[in-house]
Amino acid sequence: MPQPNAVKCLVVDDEPRLRRVLVRLLEGEGFTCAEAGSGTEALEMLQHELVPLVISDLRMPQMDGVTLLRQIIARWPTTAVIVVTAVAEVESAVACLQLGALDYVAKPFHLDEVRARVMQALEKRSLKMEVEDYRQNLERRVQEQARRIEELSLERLQALVHFLEEKDPYTSGHSVRVAAYSARIGGQLGLEQSVMETIALGAELHDIGKIGVSDVVLRKAGKLTEAEYRHIMEHPSIGARILAPLMRDVPAALAIVRSHHERLDGKGFPDGLKGDQIPLEVRIAAVADSFDAMTSLRPYRPALSVEKALQELEEGKGKQFHPPAVDAFLAAFPDLSALPVPTPAVRPLHLPALPDARRPSAPPD
């Protein structure tokens, strides 16, 4: 009599009499058994309900046991398969073991042998599942540890960015304000949270490449020479090289670092990207970066008024700036007295969460 929590088994054989013999043997040992008269029928049943154990004859019409075995191994690798063979077909049974069957039983059946082979197959299945679970958990732990190391490195670089800004009263708080403006633009555009996190990450680190720019040039009060301007405009490329090993999983954030001085008309730096060649995340950050730069005091000019800076954004629509991003910026701040925003508190940076890997279906009980 099958038990309430009995292990489920599917017996596949085109001969009803032999099939029933196996079913009676297994139910006598406490299994719950289903029957299929062909490989095709067995696959249909497995699509509706997985079982941990399939016992299948090798010789069947329509679909033989070898083909059925291949299908089960490919589609339901957690299902244990035992093949049934005549004594003269032992070589075929051994070949099935090489394909992934966990054991075989020979006709005529002996209760003790069937019991032993079934229990051994289920033990092998359990061991395989434990090993696979350990492997997956180990990979996950390694990935989590590697990601945390990357985040610690990003936090150190974040601290470096703010240290560089604090050394210069003209740029103090620039990066976190750019991240804040970018977030308001993204919110108006209805972007997903993961995209918003990516933009925030790239925006806050966008100027890290200035570590490779001469302080004399950065703080020059007068007009820059052509050579000095090009020297400053090396900072996006420098920043991208610094961050590339840490941000390989968030290419859009890295694009902000490299491309925040690109223009829609192709006249920007460092790559002369044009129009849709510039990722949306970059186009958003570029508007935020430009507005904060314009409304901040710089060594070579006083801060522009909010009205003048907004006029510059409007005039640059379609040439330098992405029109929807400019419109979203204006919609985000209907009260101009809220501009420029106060410098937000610095928070530790984190890599945006990666999409969950598609996990295998839960194994049948």
C-alpha positions in Angstrom: 0.0 0.0 0.0 1.6 3.3 -1.0 2.4 5.7 1.9 1.1 9.3 2.0 4.6 10.7 1.6 5.8 7.9 -0.7 8.4 8.5 -3.4 6.7 8.9 -6.8 7.9 6.7 -9.6 6.9 6.4 -13.3 7.1 3.0 -14.9 7.3 3.0 -18.7 6.8 -0.2 -20.7 4.6 -1.0 -23.7 3.7 -4.4 -22.2 1.0 -3.9 -19.6 1.7 -7.3 -17.9 5.4 -6.5 -17.3 4.6 -2.9 -16.3 2.1 -4.1 -13.7 4.7 -6.6 -12.3 7.1 -3.7 -11.6 4.3 -1.5 -10.2 3.3 -4.2 -7.8 6.9 -4.7 -6.7 7.5 -1.0 -6.1 4.1 -0.3 -4.4 4.9 -3.2 -2.1 8.0 -1.2 -1.1 5.9 1.9 -0.4 6.3 3.8 -3.7 3.5 5.6 -5.4 3.6 4.6 -9.1 2.2 6.0 -12.3 2.3 4.1 -15.6 3.0 5.0 -19.2 2.7 2.7 -22.2 5.3 4.5 -24.4 8.1 7.0 -24.3 5.8 9.6 -25.8 3.2 9.2 -23.2 5.9 9.3 -20.5 7.1 12.7 -21.7 3.6 14.1 -21.7 3.1 12.9 -18.1 6.5 14.3 -17.0 5.6 17.7 -18.5 2.6 17.9 -16.1 4.2 16.3 -13.0 7.9 15.6 -12.4 8.9 12.5 -10.5 12.2 11.7 -8.9 12.4 8.2 -10.5 11.6 6.7 -13.9 12.0 3.0 -14.7 11.8 2.5 -18.5 12.0 -0.5 -20.8 14.6 -0.2 -23.6 12.6 -1.8 -26.4 9.4 0.2 -27.1 7.6 1.3 -30.3 7.3 5.0 -31.3 10.1 6.1 -28.9 12.6 3.6 -27.5 14.1 3.8 -24.0 17.3 5.3 -25.2 15.5 8.3 -26.8 13.4 8.7 -23.7 16.5 8.7 -21.5 18.1 11.4 -23.6 15.0 13.5 -23.4 14.8 13.2 -19.6 18.5 13.9 -19.0 18.3 17.0 -21.2 15.0 18.4 -19.8 14.8 17.1 -16.2 18.3 16.3 -15.0 17.2 15.8 -11.4 15.1 12.8 -12.4 16.8 9.4 -11.8 16.4 6.9 -14.6 16.7 3.1 -14.4 16.5 1.2 -17.6 15.0 -2.3 -17.9 16.7 -4.7 -20.3 16.8 -8.4 -21.2 19.9 -10.3 -20.3 21.0 -10.2 -23.9 20.8 -6.4 -24.0 23.3 -5.7 -21.2 25.6 -3.9 -23.6 22.8 -1.5 -24.4 22.1 -1.0 -20.8 25.8 -0.1 -20.1 25.6 2.4 -23.0 22.6 3.9 -21.2 24.7 4.3 -18.1 27.2 6.3 -20.1 24.4 8.5 -21.3 23.2 9.3 -17.7 21.0 6.4 -16.5 21.8 5.7 -12.9 21.3 1.9 -13.1 19.6 -1.0 -14.9 17.6 -4.1 -14.0 17.4 -7.2 -16.1 14.4 -9.3 -16.8 13.1 -11.5 -15.3 12.7 -9.4 -12.2 13.9 -10.4 -8.7 12.4 -8.4 -5.8 15.6 -8.0 -3.9 17.5 -6.9 -7.0 14.9 -4.3 -8.0 14.8 -3.0 -4.4 18.6 -2.7 -4.3 18.9 -1.0 -7.7 16.1 1.4 -7.0 17.5 2.4 -3.6 21.0 2.8 -5.0 19.7 5.0 -7.9 17.8 7.2 -5.4 21.0 7.5 -3.3 23.0 8.5 -6.3 20.4 11.0 -7.3 20.5 12.5 -3.8 24.2 12.7 -3.8 24.3 14.4 -7.3 21.8 16.9 -6.1 23.8 17.7 -3.0 27.0 18.1 -5.0 25.2 20.4 -7.5 23.6 22.4 -4.7 27.0 22.8 -3.0 28.5 23.9 -6.4 25.9 26.5 -7.0 26.0 27.8 -3.4 29.8 28.0 -3.7 29.6 29.9 -6.9 27.1 32.2 -5.4 29.3 32.9 -2.3 32.3 33.5 -4.5 30.4 35.9 -6.7 29.0 37.7 -3.6 32.5 38.0 -2.1 34.0 39.3 -5.4 31.1 41.8 -5.7 31.7 43.0 -2.1 35.4 43.5 -2.8 34.4 45.5 -5.9 32.0 47.6 -3.8 34.7 48.3 -1.2 37.0 49.4 -4.0 34.2 51.7 -5.4 33.7 53.1 -1.9 37.4 54.0 -1.7 37.3 55.6 -5.1 34.1 57.5 -4.0 36.1 58.8 -1.0 38.9 59.8 -3.4 36.4 61.7 -5.6 35.1 63.6 -2.7 38.6 64.3 -1.3 39.6 65.8 -4.6 36.4 67.9 -4.7 36.9 69.1 -1.1 40.4 70.2 -1.9 38.9 72.6 -4.5 36.1 74.9 -3.2 34.9 75.4 -6.7 33.9 71.8 -7.2 33.0 70.8 -3.6 29.9 68.5 -3.6 29.6 68.5 -7.4 29.4 64.8 -7.9 26.6 64.1 -5.3 24.6 67.0 -6.7 25.0 65.6 -10.2 23.7 62.3 -8.9 20.8 64.0 -7.2 19.8 66.0 -10.4 20.1 62.8 -12.4 17.8 61.0 -10.1 15.2 63.7 -10.4 15.4 63.5 -14.2 15.2 59.7 -14.2 12.2 59.9 -11.9 10.4 62.2 -14.3 11.2 59.9 -17.2 9.8 56.9 -15.3 13.0 54.8 -15.4 13.2 51.6 -13.5 15.0 51.5 -10.2 17.9 49.4 -11.5 18.5 52.1 -14.2 18.3 54.8 -11.6 20.9 53.1 -9.5 23.2 52.7 -12.5 22.9 56.4 -13.3 23.6 57.4 -9.7 26.7 55.2 -9.6 28.1 56.7 -12.9 27.1 60.2 -12.0 28.9 60.2 -8.6 32.1 58.8 -10.1 31.9 60.7 -13.4 34.8 63.0 -12.6 37.2 60.6 -11.0 39.5 60.9 -14.1 40.5 64.4 -12.9 43.0 62.7 -10.6 45.1 62.5 -13.8 44.7 66.2 -14.7 47.1 68.9 -13.6 45.9 70.9 -10.6 47.4 74.0 -12.2 45.2 73.6 -15.2 42.1 72.6 -13.2 42.4 75.8 -11.1 43.6 78.2 -13.8 41.7 81.4 -13.4 42.2 82.6 -17.0 41.1 81.2 -20.3 42.5 77.8 -21.1 44.7 77.3 -24.1 43.7 74.7 -26.7 46.3 72.3 -25.2 45.1 72.9 -21.6 41.5 72.3 -22.7 42.4 69.1 -24.4 44.4 68.0 -21.3 41.3 68.5 -19.1 39.1 66.7 -21.6 41.3 63.6 -21.1 39.6 63.0 -17.7 36.7 61.0 -19.1 39.0 58.5 -20.7 41.2 58.3 -17.6 38.2 57.7 -15.4 36.9 55.0 -17.6 40.3 53.2 -17.5 40.4 53.4 -13.7 36.9 52.1 -13.3 36.7 49.5 -16.1 37.9 46.5 -13.9 35.3 47.3 -11.2 32.3 48.2 -13.4 32.3 45.5 -16.0 28.9 44.4 -14.9 27.4 48.0 -15.2 28.6 49.2 -18.6 26.0 52.0 -18.6 27.6 53.5 -15.5 31.0 53.2 -17.0 29.6 54.9 -20.2 28.6 57.9 -18.0 32.2 58.2 -16.8 33.6 58.1 -20.3 31.0 59.9 -22.3 29.4 62.7 -20.1 31.1 65.3 -22.3 29.7 63.9 -25.5 27.2 66.0 -27.4 24.2 65.0 -29.6 25.7 66.9 -32.5 28.9 64.8 -32.4 31.2 67.7 -31.3 31.9 66.3 -27.8 34.7 64.3 -26.2 36.4 61.8 -26.1 34.8 59.8 -28.9 32.7 62.2 -30.9 29.6 60.2 -30.3 26.4 61.4 -32.0 22.7 61.2 -31.2 21.6 57.7 -30.2 25.1 56.5 -30.1 25.1 58.1 -26.7 23.3 55.9 -24.1 20.3 57.4 -22.4 21.9 57.2 -19.0 24.8 59.4 -20.3 22.4 61.9 -21.9 20.6 62.3 -18.5 23.8 62.7 -16.5 25.2 65.2 -19.1 22.2 67.5 -18.4 22.7 67.2 -14.7 26.4 67.7 -14.9 26.1 70.8 -17.1 23.5 72.5 -15.0 25.5 72.0 -11.8 28.7 73.2 -13.5 26.9 76.3 -14.8 25.4 77.2 -11.4 28.7 76.6 -9.5 31.4 79.2 -9.0 34.5 78.4 -11.1 37.9 79.9 -11.1 37.5 81.3 -14.6 33.9 82.7 -14.2 31.2 83.4 -11.6 28.3 81.1 -11.1 25.4 81.6 -13.6 22.0 82.4 -12.3 19.5 79.5 -12.4 17.5 81.3 -15.1 20.5 81.7 -17.3 21.6 78.1 -16.8 18.1 76.9 -17.7 18.2 79.1 -20.8 21.5 77.5 -21.7 19.9 74.0 -21.4 17.0 75.1 -23.6 19.2 76.6 -26.3 21.3 73.4 -26.3 18.4 71.0 -26.8 19.0 68.8 -29.8 22.6 70.1 -30.2 24.3 69.4 -27.0 21.5 68.1 -24.8 18.9 65.4 -25.0 15.5 67.3 -25.3 13.5 64.8 -23.2 16.1 65.0 -20.4 16.0 68.8 -20.4 12.2 68.8 -20.3 12.3 66.2 -17.5 14.7 68.4 -15.5 12.4 71.4 -15.9 9.4 69.4 -14.9 11.2 68.1 -11.8 11.8 71.6 -10.5 8.6 73.7 -11.2 9.7 75.9 -8.3 12.9 77.5 -9.4 13.6 78.7 -5.8 14.5 75.0 -5.1 17.5 75.4 -7.5 20.3 74.8 -7.1 19.8 71.9 -4.8 21.6 71.8 -1.5 24.5 69.3 -1.5 23.1 65.9 -0.4 24.9 63.8 2.3 27.3 61.3 0.8 26.2 57.7 1.0 28.3 54.6 0.3 28.1 53.5 -3.3 26.8 50.0 -4.2 26.8 48.2 -7.5 23.2 47.9 -8.9 21.7 44.5 -8.3 22.2 42.1 -11.1 19.2 40.3 -12.6 18.5 37.1 -10.9 20.0 34.1 -12.8 17.3 31.8 -14.0 17.2 29.1 -11.4 16.4 25.5 -12.1 12.9 24.2 -11.2 12.6 22.7 -7.8 13.4 19.0 -7.9 10.4 16.6 -7.6 9.8 15.1 -4.1 
